[in-house]
Amino acid sequence: MISFRSKNVPPSPIRRLIPYAEEAKRRGIKVYHLNIGQPDIPTPEAFWEGIRKYKEKVLSYGPSDGLRECKKAVREYYNKIGIEIMEEEIFITTGGSEGILFIFFILGEVGDEFLIPEPCYANYISLGRMAQINLVPIETKVEEGFHLPEKKEIEKLITKKTKAIIICSPNNPTGTVYSREEINRIVELGIKYNLFLILDEVYREFLFDGREWVNIFTTSFPMDRIIIIDSLSKRFSACGARIGFIVTKNKQILSQLMVLGMARLCPPTIGQMGAIESFKKMDEFMGEMIEEYERRRNIVYEELKKIKKITTYLPEGAFYTIAKLPVEDAEEFIKWLLTSFHLNGRTVMVAPLDGFYLSQNKGKNEIRIAYVLEEERLKEAMLILRKGLEEYGRITQ
């Protein structure tokens, strides 16, 4: 029999409709994928240079906590942005998702509670179910750009079982960047209730319109209760490398990370080689990459404003946005786009947002759009979405 624990893990809202897209492709339809945060920007040459530097004849196991050279590169990067850490305070993971799961296992007993703004990165929900912890949603709304509620509203959610607050900024799936004042709300509550603060900063550099990144180490939050989850997937357009890292000054957490790391042996060596060189040369490509995403953000926002009866906002970072559509069920609309609609042999795939919510029956008419295509293809994809909504409205009235 299949375990309840396994069956309790939901399918990914980002990937669960892929069979419909694959069937469309078999019919000769070109599908523009705006459902998944897979950048089309070429992986920087520095990454490939790092891999070519690997000259060993045997691809052997590496250290469970990561190659020393990789940890050194991460330390130098963090020191450069104003976070003073040591190499022993870094743990290299097999992607950021493994880091999330490891921290859930280490901090949470079965049934413990972790607060997180919703909608949230869908894998938090899946990984939380695996670890058998309870993720408690902090409500945010599309009409408010998904910014945090007042401190008293968050405080109402804290119980004796609450162990941590999770913050992702710039946010996936909303593109929201929390202000210093919002971060201070979380800091004050974390200190008052002696909570851990888990910061998902995978999109740290992806800030638009001159916005500020808030360095948590410049606040009064206790350093030994801060855990940073990070990854090179988006920063270096290298999702398949599967290299992430955890940064913390908590020696107990680091000790337990090593135990869990030993159980999975080691993070990928080749990906770490690419990371080493990329961190050294990231100033050569990051600025241009961020400018490209900001242009794409502007295109998506302007195109969405042309669509009648939708609710949206201007995202502040990352490369995602949310739109509330004039449909009852966004997933059924997406299926229809893939099975019954095309514009000159082309259609578009987005992600239904209900799977990014912890609360039941939320996000049913919302979608996440990942603006990860170059500008002309992105414009065409948004035109297809607009025309598709117009046609869908006519046939479902």
N, C-alpha and C positions, 0 to 999 in steps of 0.2 A: 504494500500500500504506500502511496505517496504521503509524506508527512504534511501535517497542517502548516508547519512552519514554511515549507516550500510552497505550498499552494496559496499561502497568504501573501506572497510576493507578487505585486501587480506587474503586468507587462508594461514596457516602456511606451508612453504616449508618443515619443519621438520615432519609434521604430515599428510599432504594432501594425501600422497600416502599410508598411513596405510591400507586402504581397500584392496590394492593389496597384501600387506604382510599378511593380515588376510586370504585372499582367498588362498594364497600359503600354509599357515599353515593347512587350512582345507583339502588341497590335500595331507597332510602328509609331506610337505617340512619344514625343519628346517630353520628359518630365523635368520641370525646374524644381530642384529640391531646396525649399526654404524651411523644411521641417527639422533639420539637424544642423548643429553648430560646427559644420565641417567647412573651414575656410577654403576658398579657391586660390588665395594668394600663395604663390610658390614658397615652399619651405626655403628659408634663407640658405645661401651657398655655404655660409659658415657651418651650418649643421652637417652638410655633406663632407665638408673639409674635416670635421672632427671624426666622422666615421672612417674616412680614408686614412686617418692617422693610426688606426688600429692595425697593428702589424703581427699580432700573435697568430700562430698557426693553429691553435686550438681555442675555440670559444668556450672558455671554462666558466664555472661558477665564480661569482664575485662575492664581496662581503654582503652580509644580510642587510646592513644599513646603508649600502651604496659605496661606490668607489671614492676613495679619499680625494682624488682630483675633482670629481663631480661636486662633492661637498665643499671643497675649497672654492670652486666657481660660484656655487650658491651663496656661500658666506660673503664673498667679495661683492656680489650683486646686492645682497641685503645691506651690507655695510654702506654701500654707495647710496642707497635710498634712505639711509638714516636709521637702520635697525642694526644695532651692534650685537652680533651673535658669534658663537664659536662653532667650529666644525662639529664638535660633539653634540651640539644642540640642533643638528639637522639629521633627519632620517629620510632617506630616499625611498620612494614607494613606486609600485607598479601602477602609475597613473594616479591622479588625484582621488579617484573613487576608492582605491584601496586605502588611501589615507583616511578618508571619511569612515570606512568600515572599521579600520583598526581603532580609531578614536572612539567610535561607538562601543566597541567591545571593551576597551580599557576603562572608560568613564562610566558606562551604564550597566547597572544590574537589570535583570529582566523586569520590565514595568516602570523603570525610571523615565522621567520626562525631560525632554529637550525642547525648548521653545524655538520656533523658527517662523519668520514671516512667510505668509502664503499669498500667492502661489510661490512655490519653491522649485529648485532644480529637482526633476522627477526622480533621479537616482537617490536622493536623500530618503525618499519615501521607501523605495525598494530596499536600500541598505539598512534603514531603520527596522524594517520588518525582519530582515535577516538577523539582526542583532537583538530582536525582541525588546526594543525600547519603544516608548511612545513619543512621537513627535507632536507637539501641541502647537496649533497654528496661531500666529499673530495676524489678525485680519488686516489686509491692505486692499485698496480699491483702485480700479483703473481710472476712475474719475479724479483721483487724487495723485495720479502718476505712481501709484503703489508705494508712496512714502509711509513711514511708520506712524502709527497712532500716538496719541499722547502717552506719557509715562504711566499715568494712572490706569490706562486701559491695558497696558502690558503687564503691570503689576498684579492686576486681578487674576492673571493666568498662572502666577507662581504659587506652587504648593510645596509641601514637605518632600515631594518626590522629584522636584525640579533640580536637575544637576547642571544644566548648561543652557546658554543662549547661543544660537547659530546665526551669524550674519554673513551674507554674501553681497559684497559691494565692490565694484559695479555688479549688478545683480543678473543672474540667469534664473528666470526667463524674462524679467521685466525691463532690463536695461537701466534700472533706477540706481542712482548714486546717492547714498545716504550722506547727509550733511554732518558737519562736526557736531552740531546741536543734537541731531538724531543719535549719533554715536554716543554722545555724552549721556543721553537717556539710558542707553543700554549699560554703559559703564557704571552709572549710579546704582542701577538695580542689581547689577552683578556684584558690586561691592557690598551693598546692603544685605543681600541674601547669600553671600559667599559662593557664588556660582562660577563655573568655568565659562570662558568666552571662546567660542570656536569661530575663527574668521576664515571664510573661503575667499581668497584674494586671487583667484585664477585670472581675473580680468583687470588686475590692478592698473596697468598702463592705459587701458582703454577708456579714457576720460575725454569728454567732448566739451566744447564751449569754455575752455579754460578752467574746468572744475578742479577742485582740490581732492587729492587722496589724503585720507586721515590716517596718520601713523598711530596705531593704537598704543605704541610704546611712549608716545608723548602725552598720554593721559595718565590718570592716577590708578588705573587698573593694576592689580598685583601681577607682576611679570610671570610668576610661576603658575598662574591660572589662565594664561593666554596660550592658545594653540592656533597656529596658522596652517591652513591647508593651501597648497599651491601646486602648480603644474606648468609644464612648458607646452602643453598641447595647443593652446590658442596663441600664446605669446610668440611662439616660434613656428606657428602653423604646422605643427608636427604631432597631430592627434594619434597617429599610429605608433609613435615612439614608445608610448605608455610609460612616461617618466613624470612622476610627481614628487612632492616632498612635504614633510611636516617639519615645522619650526616651533620649538618650545624650549623654555628654560626649566621646565619641570623634570627633575631627574628621575622621579618615579615613573612618569609617563614614558620617558626615553628608555628606561630599563625594560618596561613591558613591551614597548615597540620592538625592541630587539628580540624578545621571545616570540612574538607573532611573526616577525620577519624571518626568523630561523625556520618557522614552520612552512613558509612559502619559499624558502631558500634564499633568493636574491632578486633584486630588480634587474631589468634588461641591461646588459653591459653595452650593447651597441647604441642604444638610445642615450645612455649616459655619455658616451663619447661625443655624440652630436651635441648634447647639452653643454658640455664643457666649452667647446669652441663658440657656440652660439651666445652664451653669457658674456664671453670676452668681447664679442663684436656686436652686441645688440644695439648699441648706439648708432650703428651704420644703417639699420633698417627699421627700427621701431617707429621713429617719427613719421616716416612715409606710410607705414602700415596703418597707423592711427588716423592719419589724414584721409586715407582711402576709406576707412570704415565710417568716418564722420560724413564724407560725401554720400556714401551709401545710405546712412541714416537719414540724411536730408531728402534723398530721393524717395525712400519708403514713406516718410512722413507726408511729403507733398502729395504723393499718389494716393495715400490712404484718405487724405482730406477731400479727394475728389469723389469718394464713395459715399452715397447717401445712407443715412441712418446708422452709421457706425460710430463707436466711441473709441478714441485713441488719444495719444499724448506724444510729446517729444521725448524719446529716451535720452538719457544723459551719459550712458556709457555702455560697455560690452558691445555686442552686435545683435541684440534682440529687441523686439517690441511686441506689444500685445494689442489686439484689436477685439472689441466686442462687436459681433456681427448681428445684422437683423435676421437671424435664423434661430430656430428653436434648438437645433442640435448641430454643433459645429462638426462633429465627427461624421455625421451623415452627409453634410455638405462636402466635406473633404473626399469622402468615398465617391460621391457623385462627380466631383471634379475629375477623379481618376478613372471612373468607369463610363461616364456619359457625356463628358464635355471636353472640347478642345477648341483652340483658336488657331487655325492654319496648322493643324497637326501638333500643337503644343498645349500642355496643361501645366498646372502648378500643384505642388504638395506643400502644405503647411502642417503644423502640429496642433491637435486639439488640446485645449488648455485644461480640461477637467482633470487629466492625469497629473497635473502639476499642483493640484489642490489636495490638502488633507481632509478638509471639510466635505461632507457629502453634498452632491447636487450643486456644486459651485463650478463656474467656468464652462458650463454646458454650451454657451453660445460665444465663447472666446477662443482665439487662436494665438499661437506664438509664431512670429515670423523671424527667421534668422536671415539677416541680410549679408549673406556670404557669397554672393555672385557679383561678377563685375557689372559695371553700371548699366550697359545696354541690355544685358540679359536680365538684370534686376528690373529695369523699366518694363520690359516685355512681360516678365512674370507678374508684376503688379497690375498691368493692363489685363492680363488673363484673369487674375483674381477679381478685378472690378467687373469685367464682362460676365464672368461666371456667376457672380452674386446677382447681377441684373437678371440673367436668364433663370437662375434658381428661384428668384423671387417671383417671376412670372409663372413658373410651372407649379409652385407650391402654394400660391394664394388660394 
